[in-house]
Amino acid sequence: MYIVYETNQNTGKPDRNPLADLGWDDFFAASLAALGKSLSAARVVEARRGSFVIAALDAEGSISEMEGKGSGTLSAACRFQADWPVTGDWVAIRGRSAESKSAADSQGPAIVEAVLPRRSAFSRKSPGDPGYDRINEQILAANIDTSLIVAAAGNDFNLRRMERFVALALKAGTTPVVVITKADLAGDAIQQLVNQACGLCPPSQVLAVCAPDNKGLDALSPFLARGSTAVLLGSSGSGKSTLLNALAGRQATKTGSVRSFDQRGRHTTTSRTLFSLPSGAMIIDTPGLREVQLWLDEDSLDSAFPEIEAAAGSCRFRDCTHTNEPGCSVRAALADGTISADRYESWLGLGRESRFIEARSGGQARCAEKSRWKTISKLAKAYKKAAWDTGD
């Protein structure tokens, strides 16, 4: 239906676990075994409101897509929204796949009992004004190897937004790759855009492509190996869906035009969905992100600014804030041009944002924990009173 193998008939005993094509390995196998229950593994293809599309093995050893619904055990274990299964997650299921020869012949959804530990997760602060709204983590995709940060040549090319994506990608434990799409719009100036991105996002590789003409796509091959998972990230109109269709060699998802006066796009992707590519890699398409608010600590932020992190090691004071202290190597590097002023100002701004978010989220987490134990205490007292009244 969505991705994986619409029909994958198994004519004999497989030489390898077919789930390996979806990214299954010993890490997840050990996590499933640790549950100590008779459960099967499945990968979340798409998370919907109240249900999931999952890919799992049927009784014949073929990969099939099916509906999944969370159990009461899962709901109790997911204290926060970020704990709930998202696209790319590996989950433990019972039912359906073990009871029927094919997903199409089975009755009812598979029951999702648990989310297996994530190897990586790309998350941001959930949309909203951090000054007034509740501070929550929103996980966009899980178990990713590569974050493809997509930006179109033209008005969508925004270096400051790229920095945010790169910082979040590094914090997630993924390899950030900046992909400049619609390279034909820049003409001969495309190399200048590549150089700018390389200079402002040094931890990441930068590639330029023209997806409709299949130009530059071969450079993505090392990041799309069999069994690996990538995620497409960027704003609406950046060319994510067009890039996905070019990589898939088919119309995997809808595409839309951008407005001529400001080159902004409209949402054509409305959910986060896992697709398979001819190379055997998996790729997660995401809706355009209007907000890229940070969800990371200062240590994670520093990894996105390696030149500042390297200079900070030579500061006179270990707790140097790199603003006005004497003997600050970062300020010295800023003065001699080793660190660009734009990068330094961006680092300061993102640092203030991350400290604010961390302070707000930490306070809310403590309140949530206090409320949880208050509820548990009330239930315990009610239970004791009921037992006393019945004489048990």
N, C-alpha and C positions, 0 to 999 in steps of 0.2 A: 504494500500500500504506500508506504512512505519511502523506504530506503532499501532495505537491506537486500534480501534475496527474495524477489517475488515468488520464484519457484526454485528450490534448490534440492533436487531429488538426489538422494544418497543411494548409490548402487552397491555399496559394500562398506566394510568397516573402514572408517577414515584413518589416515596415517597420523593425523593431528586433530586436536580438538577444534571443531569448526568455530567455536566461540573465540578462538585466537584471532580470527579475522576481524572480530569486533573489538580487539584489544585485551582479551582475557589472558592473564598470565599467572605465575605462581603467587604473586602478591595478593591478587584477589581470591585465588583458590585457597590460600591459607586463611584468609579472612572468613570465607564461607565455611570452611571446616571448623573454625573456632566457635561457630554458633552452636555446633553439636546437635543439629536437628536435621531431619530429612527434608532438605530444601534444595531448590535448583537455582541456578544463576540466570539473570536476565539483565540486559542493558536498556536503559531508558532512551527511547527514540524521541519521545516528545512528552512533556509534562503538560497536562490539561487541568482544567478546573475540576477537581474531584476524581480524576482518573489519569491513566498513563497509557501511552503506546509503548510496548516493550518488545524486544527481540530476544528469543530464547530457543533452546533446542526442543523439538517435539520428540515423540517416542521413536521416530525413525532416524533420529540424529541429524535432522535438517533444521536450519534456522528459519523460524517463522515469526511473523509479527502477530501480536495479540493485545487485547486490552488487559490492563492491570488496575486493580483498586487496592488502596491501602487498608490494612487490617487495623483492628483496635490496638494491637500491640505496637504497630508503627506509629499510630497517632499519639500514643502515650509516650513513646520514646522521642518524638520530635517536639521538644519544648519550644523551639524557635523556628521561624519560617525557614531559616538557613539550613535547618536539619532535614527538611523535607526533600524527597527525591527531585532532582532536576535533570535536564537533558544531559546525557553522558554518564550519569551515575550507573554503577552496578548495584543491583538489588537482589535480595534473596526472596524467592517466591515459592509458594506451594499451590498445588492444584493443576489445573489445565494441561500443562505441557507433559506431565507424567501420567495423565489419565486418558489421553486420546492419541490417535495415530497422526493427526494433523490439527493445526489450530483451527482450520475452517470447520472441522467436524465436531469440535468440542463445544460444550455448553458452559456459559458463564465466564467471567473474567478470571485471570490468575490473581491470587492474593499476594500482595507485596507485604512481606513480614519485616524486612529490615533493609537499611541502606548500608552497603559495605563501605569500609573506610575509604576515603578519597585519596588518591595519589596527588591530585592537584585540583584547584577550584578557582575559577576567575570570578571575583566578586567586586562589588562596589557598594557605596552607601545607597540605600534605596532612595528613589527620587523624592524630592520635597525640600522645603526650607529647613536647614538644620537649626535655625534659631527658634523655630516654633514646633516643627513636626517631630515625631518620635524617630530616634536614630536606630535604624535597623540595617543589618547586612543583607544584601540581595545577591545570591549566587546565580550567575548567568549560565554557567556550564561547568561540568566536572570532568575530571580525569582526562585532561588535555595535555598534549605534548608541545604544541606550537600555537601561539596566538598570532594570527594574521591580522595586522592592524591596517585597515584599508582606508586610504584617503585619495580622493580624486585630484588630479591636476586642475587648477582653477580655483574658484572661491572656496571649495571644500578643503583646500590645503592649509592646515592650521597646525603649526609646530607645537604650540602650547598644548593642544589637545593630544597630539601624538605623545608628548612627554607623559601625560596622565595615563594613557593606555600602556605605555612601556613600563611605567612604575607599577601598575596593577598586574601586568603580565609577569614581571619578575617576582613580585610578591606571591603570585599564584604558583610559582615554580615551573613556569613554562618558558619556552624560547620565543622572545618577541621578534617578529619579522614585519617591517613596514613595507606595505605594498602600495605603490603609487599607481592608481588606475587612470584610464583615459589619457594615457601618455601622449596620444596624438593631439590633445588640446594644447599641450605646451610646446610642441614642435621641437625646435633645436634647444629650447630652454629647459628640457626635461632633465638634462644632466645637472643643471644648476639646482633644481629642486631636490634631486637625489643627494647632492653634496650638502645642501642645507639640512636635510633630514639626518644624514650621517653625522654632521657636526653637532646637532642638537639632541640626537638620540644615540649616543655612541655604544650603548650595550646591545643595540639591535642591528640586524642586517636590513638593508634597504634595497628594494627591487622596484623596477618600473615595468608596467605591462600595458598592453592594449588588448583586453580580453576578446572583443568581437573579431579581431584579426589573428588571435592566438599568438600574439607577439610577446615574448618574455616569459611565457608560462613554464618553459622548461627549467627555468631557474628555481621554480618552486618544488621541483621533483625531490630534492633531498629532504624536504620537510613533510612529504606526503608518502612515506614508505608504507608498505603493507602492514596493517595492524596498528598504525599510529593514528592519533586523533588531533585534528586542528580545529580552531574556532575562528570564524570571521567576525571582526569587530569594526565598527565605524558608524558614521552618521548616515541618515537617509540620503540616498542619491550618490553615495560614494562609489557605487558599482559592485557591491558585495554579491548581489544576486547574479549579475552578469558574469562575474568572475566564477561563481559556483557553477553556472551552466557551462562555461567554457571548460572548466576542469572536469566536469562530469561527462562532457560530450553529448549532452542532451538537455532538454528543457526541464531541469530538476525543480525550478521554482520560478515564479512570475518575476518579470522585470517591469520597471516603470520609467517614464521620462522625467527629466528635471525641468523646473520652471526656467524659462529663458532669461528672465530678468535678474535672478539671483542664484541660479544653478542649484537651488535646494530641491531635494527629492521628497517624494511622498512615500509613506510606508507601503511596501509591497510584501515584505515579510512580516507576518503578524505573530509568529511564535518561534521558539528556539527548537529546531529540528535537526536530527542527525541523519546525514546522507552518506552513502558509500560512493567511492570514486573508482574508476577503472584500475587505478594503481593498487587498489586494496586498502587504501587509507580511508578513514572516516573523517567527515568534516561537519561541523555544526554551524548552521546559518542562524544569525540572530537578527531581530529587528533593529532598525537604526536607533542609536542612542543619542537622545537630546542632551542628557546630563551624564557626565563622567566624574562623579564625585568620589573622592578617595575612600578606601577602606584599608588602611595600612598604618603601621607604626613608623617612627622616624628611621629605625634601622633599615626597614624595607625600602623607604624612600631613598636613602643614601645609595642603594645599589643601582638606582636609575641615574645617579649623578656620580659616576666613578671618578671623575677628575676632582670633584670636591671631596669625596671620601678619601682619595689618595693624599691630597694636600692636608687634610685635617689630621692625619697621623703625625705631622711634624709641628703641630701647634704647641705652644709653651704649656698651656693648661689643658688637662684631659677633658674638662667640662666646658671647653670653649664653645661659645655660641656663634662664633665667626661673624660677629657684628661690630664690636668696638673694643675687644680685649687686646692688650699688648701682646706681641709675639704671635699673632694669628697668621699662620701660613696660608690660609684660604684667602684672607684679605690681601696678602702679599702677592699671591698668584693672580688675584683679580686686578691688582695694580699693574702687573707686568704683562697682562694680556693672556696668561696661560689659561685662565678661566674667563669665559665671556661674561659680560655684564648681564646679558639676557638670561643665560643659564643660572647665574647667581640669584637674580631677582626671582626667577621662577622657583628655584629651590627654597628660597625664603618663604614665598607665598604658599607653596604646597606644604611646607613644614608647619606653618601656622594653621593651615586647614586640617592637617592630620592630627595635630595636638588637640585642636578643638573637638574634632569628631571623637577622638579617643577618650577625652574627658567626659563628653556627653554620653557616649555609649557605655563607658564604665559605670557611671552613676545609674543609668537606667538598668544595667544588668544587675546591680546590687539591689535595686528596688524590686525587680522581677523575682529575684531569688528570695527576698524577704516576703513578698506576696505569696510565693509558692509555699513556703514553710508555714505561713499563717493559715493558708487553706488546709494544709496537711494537719495542722494542730486542731483546727475546727472539726475536721472529719474524725480525728482520733477521739476528741472529746464526745462527739455525737455517738460514736460507736460504743464508748465506755458507758455512756448514759443509757443507751438502748440495752446493753448487756445487763446493767444493774436493774433496770425496770423489769426485765424478763426473768431475772433471778439466775441467769446463766453464769 
